């Protein structure tokens, strides 16, 4: 679990310069560890508008059985949506 959490942190440090980062983090939302899922949701929120493709997976995470994951997903959805500029 610690290795996977460190991987999430490393991907976040790379930023949203690549859609592969968002894809990898979106996949990590399905991890078996609630800590990894929570950190992943938080990381996606930090990426802002670049994480827009992850919104469906984050919406699914708002139904996670662990409340800290649900809370992180909700916070990240709000952060992403607030950073998306209207066209």
N, C-alpha and C positions, 0 to 999 in steps of 0.2 A: 504494500500500500504506500509506504513512504517513497518508493521509487516512482510510482505513478503520480504521486502528488508533486514530486520534484519535476517530473516531466511536464506537468501542467504549468508549473511556475516557469520553466524554461521556455515553453511555447509562448506564454504570456510576455516574457521578456523580448521575444522576437517581434512582438507586435503584430499588427494586422497587415504587414507588408505582403503577406501571401494568403491567398484563399485557402491554401493547405493548412495554415494555422487554425483558421476558423473551422475547417472540416475536421481536423484532429480533435479540437476541443469539443466540437459538437458530438463526436463519437464518444468522447470521454464522459459525457453526461450519462451514458448508459453503464458506467463502471459499477462493479459490485460493491465498492466501498462508498459509503455515504460521504466520507471526508473528501474523497476525490470528486464526487459529484458536486458537492458544495463548493469546493475550490474552483472547479471548472465553471460553474455558473457565475461565480464572482469574477473569474478571469474574462469571461465573455462580456460581462458588463463593462469592464475596463477598456475593452476594444472599441466601444461606442458603435457608431454607424456601420463600421466594417463587419460587425457581428450580426447584422440584420438577417443573413441567411440562417442563423441559429435560432431565430425567434420561434419557429414551430417546436423545436426540441426543448427550448426553455419553457414554452407553454406546457409541454408534456411534463416537464420537471416540477411545475407548480402542483402536480398531483402526486409527487413523491411521498412515500410513506414516512419519511423523516422530515420533521418540520424545519430544520435548519437548511435543508436542500430547497424546500418549497420557498422559504423566505429569500434565500439567495437568488433563486430563479426569478421571483417577483421583482426584487430590487434591480436585477440585471435587465429585465425586460423594460422597466421604467427608464433605466439609464440609456439603453440602446435607442428606445423610441424618442427620448428627449434630444438625442444627438443627431437624429435623422432630420435633415433639412427638407422642408416641404418643397416640392417642385413647382 
